[in-house]
Amino acid sequence: MRLALALLSLLWAQDTIRVLAYNLLNYGNTPGYCLTGCKDIQLRTIIDFIKPDLIVFNEIAPYPQYTRRLLDSVLNRGGISYWRSGIFPSNLTGDRLSMVFYDGRRFEYEKQELITNQGGLRDVYAFHLYYRDPDLSSHQDTLFVVVIASHLKAGPNSSDATTRAQAALAIRNYIQALPPNRQRWVLDMGDH
């Protein structure tokens, strides 16, 4: 009976992942109402309260130093050193970046793929992560998570709606083209 209960508990092992999507409103290109340092302070408060495991930030200035700044000044501080991010794209076309940040104790980076650049407006990337199961070395099986970091075009004009629809269609087509084991755990996070 004990063996059956132990096996049953292994089959039903669960974990909770806390996620956060946040639009930083021109982080690094900030107008005078709240400079980047001001946003860093506010983000620290938010992160400390929510305690996420996975974050998508939208509207980061399109320079790698701002991704690094979020890691060093907001996430990895006070003795914390486990936060990681996706790779800054070498072919970024938009004027704002959406990026995934994740707890490296819980997730590992596999790859990232461009889904669409919305006509050069804002790039939409899919970040493929896998869950760092504590028993991964013994069973060689894990959960893959595809995090889509998107920031769709806002605006009331018909051209804005067309751009949003094209991006949404590109995201849907991307998801449908994923292998079945990757389609199960897709998070489309961002500013929609």
C-alpha positions as CSV (number, residue, x, y, z in Angstrom):
1,M,0.0,0.0,0.0
2,R,2.8,2.5,0.9
3,L,4.5,1.8,-2.5
4,A,1.3,2.5,-4.3
5,L,0.8,5.8,-2.5
6,A,4.4,6.8,-3.2
7,L,4.0,6.0,-6.9
8,L,0.7,7.9,-7.0
9,S,2.2,10.9,-5.3
10,L,5.0,10.9,-7.9
11,L,2.4,10.8,-10.8
12,W,0.5,13.7,-9.4
13,A,3.5,15.9,-8.5
14,Q,2.7,19.5,-9.1
15,D,4.3,22.9,-8.9
16,T,3.1,26.4,-9.1
17,I,4.7,29.0,-11.3
18,R,4.0,32.7,-10.8
19,V,4.1,34.8,-13.9
20,L,4.1,38.5,-14.5
21,A,3.7,40.6,-17.7
22,Y,4.5,44.3,-17.3
23,N,4.7,47.2,-19.8
24,L,7.6,49.4,-18.7
25,L,6.6,52.3,-20.9
26,N,9.7,53.3,-22.7
27,Y,12.2,51.9,-20.2
28,G,15.6,53.5,-21.1
29,N,13.9,56.0,-23.4
30,T,12.0,57.5,-20.5
31,P,10.6,61.0,-20.8
32,G,10.9,63.3,-17.7
33,Y,7.9,62.1,-15.8
34,C,9.7,59.0,-14.4
35,L,13.3,58.4,-15.3
36,T,14.7,54.9,-15.6
37,G,16.2,55.0,-12.0
38,C,12.7,55.9,-10.7
39,K,11.2,52.9,-12.6
40,D,13.9,50.6,-11.1
41,I,12.8,51.6,-7.6
42,Q,9.2,51.0,-8.4
43,L,9.9,47.6,-10.1
44,R,11.9,46.4,-7.1
45,T,8.8,47.0,-4.9
46,I,6.5,45.2,-7.4
47,I,8.9,42.2,-7.9
48,D,9.5,41.9,-4.1
49,F,5.7,41.8,-3.6
50,I,4.7,39.5,-6.4
51,K,7.7,37.2,-6.3
52,P,7.3,36.0,-9.9
53,D,9.2,33.0,-11.5
54,L,8.8,34.2,-15.0
55,I,8.4,37.8,-16.3
56,V,7.8,39.4,-19.7
57,F,8.7,43.1,-19.8
58,N,7.5,45.2,-22.7
59,E,8.8,48.5,-24.0
60,I,12.5,48.2,-23.1
61,A,14.7,50.5,-25.1
62,P,16.3,48.5,-28.0
63,Y,19.8,48.4,-26.5
64,P,21.3,45.4,-24.6
65,Q,22.4,47.6,-21.7
66,Y,18.8,48.0,-20.6
67,T,18.2,44.2,-20.5
68,R,21.4,44.0,-18.5
69,R,20.2,46.9,-16.2
70,L,16.9,45.1,-15.4
71,L,18.9,42.0,-14.5
72,D,21.5,43.8,-12.4
73,S,19.5,46.7,-10.9
74,V,16.1,45.2,-10.4
75,L,16.1,41.4,-10.3
76,N,19.6,40.2,-9.2
77,R,20.2,42.3,-6.1
78,G,20.4,41.8,-2.4
79,G,22.2,38.5,-2.6
80,I,20.0,37.2,-5.4
81,S,21.8,36.0,-8.5
82,Y,19.5,33.5,-10.2
83,W,17.6,35.7,-12.7
84,R,18.3,35.2,-16.4
85,S,16.9,36.6,-19.6
86,G,16.5,35.6,-23.2
87,I,19.3,36.6,-25.6
88,F,19.2,40.2,-26.9
89,P,18.4,39.8,-30.6
90,S,21.1,40.8,-33.1
91,N,18.4,41.6,-35.8
92,L,16.0,43.7,-33.7
93,T,13.9,45.8,-36.0
94,G,11.5,47.7,-33.7
95,D,12.1,50.6,-31.4
96,R,11.0,48.7,-28.3
97,L,12.0,45.3,-27.0
98,S,9.9,42.7,-25.3
99,M,12.0,40.3,-23.3
100,V,11.5,37.2,-21.0
101,F,13.2,37.0,-17.6
102,Y,13.1,33.8,-15.6
103,D,14.3,32.3,-12.4
104,G,17.3,30.2,-13.4
105,R,16.7,27.8,-10.5
106,R,13.3,26.8,-12.0
107,F,13.8,27.2,-15.8
108,E,16.6,26.7,-18.3
109,Y,16.8,28.5,-21.7
110,E,16.7,26.4,-24.8
111,K,16.2,28.8,-27.7
112,Q,14.3,31.8,-29.1
113,E,12.6,32.4,-32.4
114,L,11.3,35.5,-34.1
115,I,7.5,35.1,-34.9
116,T,6.9,38.4,-36.5
117,N,8.2,42.0,-36.5
118,Q,4.8,43.5,-37.2
119,G,6.2,45.4,-40.2
120,G,9.3,46.6,-38.4
121,L,7.2,48.0,-35.5
122,R,7.7,45.6,-32.6
123,D,9.3,42.2,-32.8
124,V,7.4,39.2,-31.3
125,Y,9.6,36.4,-30.0
126,A,9.0,32.9,-28.7
127,F,11.3,31.9,-25.9
128,H,11.6,28.1,-25.4
129,L,12.4,27.3,-21.8
130,Y,12.3,24.0,-19.9
131,Y,11.4,23.4,-16.4
132,R,14.3,22.3,-14.2
133,D,12.6,19.4,-12.5
134,P,14.6,18.4,-9.4
135,D,14.5,14.7,-10.6
136,L,15.5,15.5,-14.2
137,S,18.7,13.5,-14.1
138,S,16.8,10.3,-13.1
139,H,13.9,10.4,-15.5
140,Q,15.2,12.6,-18.4
141,D,11.8,14.1,-19.0
142,T,10.7,17.6,-18.4
143,L,8.1,20.2,-19.2
144,F,8.8,22.6,-22.1
145,V,7.3,26.1,-21.9
146,V,7.0,28.4,-24.9
147,V,6.8,32.0,-23.7
148,I,5.7,34.4,-26.4
149,A,6.6,38.0,-25.6
150,S,4.3,40.2,-27.6
151,H,3.3,43.8,-27.7
152,L,0.6,44.3,-30.3
153,K,0.1,47.6,-32.1
154,A,-2.3,49.9,-30.3
155,G,-4.5,52.5,-31.9
156,P,-8.0,53.0,-33.3
157,N,-7.1,53.3,-37.0
158,S,-7.9,50.5,-39.5
159,S,-4.2,50.2,-40.2
160,D,-3.5,49.6,-36.5
161,A,-6.2,46.9,-36.4
162,T,-4.7,45.3,-39.5
163,T,-1.3,45.2,-38.0
164,R,-2.7,43.7,-34.7
165,A,-4.6,41.1,-36.7
166,Q,-1.5,40.1,-38.8
167,A,0.5,39.7,-35.6
168,A,-2.2,37.7,-33.9
169,L,-2.4,35.4,-36.9
170,A,1.4,35.0,-37.0
171,I,1.3,34.0,-33.3
172,R,-1.5,31.6,-33.9
173,N,0.2,30.0,-36.9
174,Y,3.4,29.7,-34.9
175,I,1.7,27.9,-32.1
176,Q,-0.1,25.6,-34.5
177,A,3.2,24.7,-36.2
178,L,4.8,23.7,-32.9
179,P,5.2,20.0,-32.1
180,P,2.3,18.7,-30.0
181,N,4.4,18.5,-26.8
182,R,5.2,22.2,-27.1
183,Q,1.7,23.3,-27.8
184,R,0.5,22.2,-24.4
185,W,2.4,24.9,-22.4
186,V,2.3,28.2,-24.3
187,L,2.1,31.5,-22.6
188,D,1.4,34.5,-24.7
189,M,2.4,37.3,-22.4
190,G,2.6,41.0,-22.9
191,D,0.7,44.1,-23.8
192,H,-2.2,43.1,-26.0
